[in-house]
């Protein structure tokens, strides 16, 4: 689901679960992770961008490894 409405995004998420914030640039993707209770977020890693397929695979690995339930771009 893609939305710009915070209420729609929150309603689509399961109760709890980690969120990841992505700061997408031309050379890197900065990643911050939030706790399962959505109380705080901390910087996690910087992904060095390559080709789209490699970037997507890096994000898939992150989502699986960290049990991410939602992504926030900004």
FIKOLZA-1660 file (N, C-alpha, C; in steps of 0.1 Angstrom, whole numbers, plus 5000, padded with zeros to 4 digits):
% residues 74
   i   px   py   pz ch aa at
   1 5008 4988 5000  A  X  N
   1 5000 5000 5000  A  X CA
   1 5009 5012 5000  A  X  C
   2 5006 5022 4991  A  X  N
   2 5013 5034 4991  A  X CA
   2 5003 5045 4994  A  X  C
   3 5006 5054 5004  A  X  N
   3 4997 5064 5008  A  X CA
   3 5005 5076 5013  A  X  C
   4 4999 5088 5012  A  X  N
   4 5005 5100 5018  A  X CA
   4 4997 5104 5031  A  X  C
   5 4986 5096 5034  A  X  N
   5 4978 5100 5045  A  X CA
   5 4983 5091 5058  A  X  C
   6 4988 5098 5068  A  X  N
   6 4993 5091 5080  A  X CA
   6 4982 5082 5086  A  X  C
   7 4970 5086 5086  A  X  N
   7 4959 5078 5093  A  X CA
   7 4957 5065 5085  A  X  C
   8 4957 5066 5072  A  X  N
   8 4956 5054 5063  A  X CA
   8 4967 5044 5065  A  X  C
   9 4979 5050 5066  A  X  N
   9 4991 5042 5068  A  X CA
   9 4990 5034 5082  A  X  C
  10 4987 5042 5092  A  X  N
  10 4986 5036 5105  A  X CA
  10 4975 5025 5106  A  X  C
  11 4964 5027 5099  A  X  N
  11 4953 5018 5099  A  X CA
  11 4957 5005 5092  A  X  C
  12 4966 5005 5082  A  X  N
  12 4970 4994 5075  A  X CA
  12 4980 4985 5082  A  X  C
  13 4986 4990 5092  A  X  N
  13 4997 4983 5099  A  X CA
  13 4991 4974 5110  A  X  C
  14 4998 4963 5112  A  X  N
  14 4994 4954 5124  A  X CA
  14 4998 4962 5137  A  X  C
  15 4992 4957 5148  A  X  N
  15 4995 4963 5161  A  X CA
  15 5010 4960 5164  A  X  C
  16 5018 4970 5166  A  X  N
  16 5032 4968 5169  A  X CA
  16 5039 4965 5156  A  X  C
  17 5052 4961 5158  A  X  N
  17 5060 4959 5146  A  X CA
  17 5069 4971 5143  A  X  C
  18 5081 4968 5138  A  X  N
  18 5090 4979 5136  A  X CA
  18 5088 4986 5123  A  X  C
  19 5091 4999 5123  A  X  N
  19 5090 5007 5111  A  X CA
  19 5104 5011 5107  A  X  C
  20 5106 5014 5094  A  X  N
  20 5119 5019 5089  A  X CA
  20 5117 5032 5082  A  X  C
  21 5125 5042 5085  A  X  N
  21 5125 5054 5078  A  X CA
  21 5136 5054 5068  A  X  C
  22 5133 5058 5056  A  X  N
  22 5143 5058 5045  A  X CA
  22 5145 5072 5040  A  X  C
  23 5158 5076 5040  A  X  N
  23 5162 5089 5034  A  X CA
  23 5169 5086 5021  A  X  C
  24 5162 5086 5010  A  X  N
  24 5167 5082 4997  A  X CA
  24 5174 5093 4990  A  X  C
  25 5186 5091 4988  A  X  N
  25 5194 5101 4980  A  X CA
  25 5199 5095 4967  A  X  C
  26 5207 5102 4959  A  X  N
  26 5212 5097 4947  A  X CA
  26 5223 5087 4948  A  X  C
  27 5230 5088 4959  A  X  N
  27 5242 5080 4962  A  X CA
  27 5240 5070 4974  A  X  C
  28 5232 5074 4983  A  X  N
  28 5230 5065 4995  A  X CA
  28 5215 5065 4999  A  X  C
  29 5212 5055 5007  A  X  N
  29 5199 5054 5013  A  X CA
  29 5201 5053 5028  A  X  C
  30 5198 5064 5036  A  X  N
  30 5199 5063 5050  A  X CA
  30 5187 5056 5056  A  X  C
  31 5190 5048 5066  A  X  N
  31 5180 5040 5073  A  X CA
  31 5179 5043 5087  A  X  C
  32 5167 5045 5093  A  X  N
  32 5165 5046 5107  A  X CA
  32 5154 5036 5111  A  X  C
  33 5156 5030 5122  A  X  N
  33 5146 5020 5127  A  X CA
  33 5139 5025 5139  A  X  C
  34 5126 5022 5140  A  X  N
  34 5118 5025 5151  A  X CA
  34 5115 5012 5159  A  X  C
  35 5113 5014 5172  A  X  N
  35 5110 5002 5180  A  X CA
  35 5096 4997 5177  A  X  C
  36 5092 4985 5182  A  X  N
  36 5079 4979 5179  A  X CA
  36 5068 4987 5185  A  X  C
  37 5070 4995 5196  A  X  N
  37 5060 5003 5202  A  X CA
  37 5058 5017 5195  A  X  C
  38 5067 5020 5185  A  X  N
  38 5067 5033 5178  A  X CA
  38 5069 5045 5187  A  X  C
  39 5078 5043 5197  A  X  N
  39 5081 5053 5206  A  X CA
  39 5093 5062 5202  A  X  C
  40 5103 5055 5197  A  X  N
  40 5115 5062 5193  A  X CA
  40 5121 5055 5181  A  X  C
  41 5130 5063 5174  A  X  N
  41 5137 5058 5162  A  X CA
  41 5152 5061 5164  A  X  C
  42 5160 5053 5158  A  X  N
  42 5175 5054 5159  A  X CA
  42 5181 5052 5145  A  X  C
  43 5192 5059 5142  A  X  N
  43 5198 5056 5129  A  X CA
  43 5203 5042 5129  A  X  C
  44 5203 5035 5118  A  X  N
  44 5207 5021 5117  A  X CA
  44 5219 5019 5107  A  X  C
  45 5217 5023 5095  A  X  N
  45 5228 5020 5085  A  X CA
  45 5226 5030 5073  A  X  C
  46 5236 5030 5065  A  X  N
  46 5236 5037 5052  A  X CA
  46 5239 5027 5041  A  X  C
  47 5229 5026 5032  A  X  N
  47 5231 5017 5021  A  X CA
  47 5237 5025 5009  A  X  C
  48 5248 5020 5004  A  X  N
  48 5254 5027 4992  A  X CA
  48 5247 5022 4980  A  X  C
  49 5241 5032 4973  A  X  N
  49 5233 5028 4961  A  X CA
  49 5241 5023 4950  A  X  C
  50 5235 5013 4943  A  X  N
  50 5242 5008 4931  A  X CA
  50 5231 5008 4920  A  X  C
  51 5227 4997 4915  A  X  N
  51 5216 4996 4905  A  X CA
  51 5204 4994 4913  A  X  C
  52 5192 4997 4907  A  X  N
  52 5179 4995 4913  A  X CA
  52 5177 4981 4919  A  X  C
  53 5180 4971 4911  A  X  N
  53 5178 4957 4916  A  X CA
  53 5187 4954 4929  A  X  C
  54 5199 4959 4929  A  X  N
  54 5207 4957 4941  A  X CA
  54 5202 4965 4953  A  X  C
  55 5197 4977 4951  A  X  N
  55 5191 4986 4961  A  X CA
  55 5179 4979 4967  A  X  C
  56 5171 4973 4958  A  X  N
  56 5159 4967 4962  A  X CA
  56 5162 4954 4971  A  X  C
  57 5172 4947 4966  A  X  N
  57 5176 4935 4974  A  X CA
  57 5181 4938 4987  A  X  C
  58 5189 4949 4989  A  X  N
  58 5194 4953 5002  A  X CA
  58 5182 4957 5011  A  X  C
  59 5172 4963 5005  A  X  N
  59 5160 4967 5013  A  X CA
  59 5152 4955 5017  A  X  C
  60 5151 4945 5008  A  X  N
  60 5144 4933 5012  A  X CA
  60 5151 4925 5023  A  X  C
  61 5164 4925 5023  A  X  N
  61 5172 4918 5033  A  X CA
  61 5170 4925 5047  A  X  C
  62 5170 4939 5046  A  X  N
  62 5168 4947 5058  A  X CA
  62 5154 4944 5064  A  X  C
  63 5144 4944 5056  A  X  N
  63 5130 4942 5060  A  X CA
  63 5129 4928 5067  A  X  C
  64 5134 4918 5060  A  X  N
  64 5133 4905 5066  A  X CA
  64 5141 4903 5079  A  X  C
  65 5153 4909 5079  A  X  N
  65 5162 4907 5091  A  X CA
  65 5157 4915 5103  A  X  C
  66 5150 4926 5101  A  X  N
  66 5146 4934 5112  A  X CA
  66 5131 4933 5115  A  X  C
  67 5124 4925 5107  A  X  N
  67 5109 4923 5109  A  X CA
  67 5102 4936 5107  A  X  C
  68 5105 4943 5097  A  X  N
  68 5099 4956 5094  A  X CA
  68 5085 4954 5089  A  X  C
  69 5075 4962 5094  A  X  N
  69 5061 4961 5089  A  X CA
  69 5057 4973 5081  A  X  C
  70 5065 4983 5080  A  X  N
  70 5062 4995 5072  A  X CA
  70 5074 5003 5069  A  X  C
  71 5074 5010 5058  A  X  N
  71 5085 5018 5054  A  X CA
  71 5079 5033 5052  A  X  C
  72 5087 5042 5057  A  X  N
  72 5084 5056 5056  A  X CA
  72 5095 5063 5048  A  X  C
  73 5091 5070 5037  A  X  N
  73 5101 5077 5029  A  X CA
  73 5100 5091 5032  A  X  C
  74 5112 5098 5033  A  X  N
  74 5112 5112 5035  A  X CA
  74 5125 5117 5038  A  X  C
% end
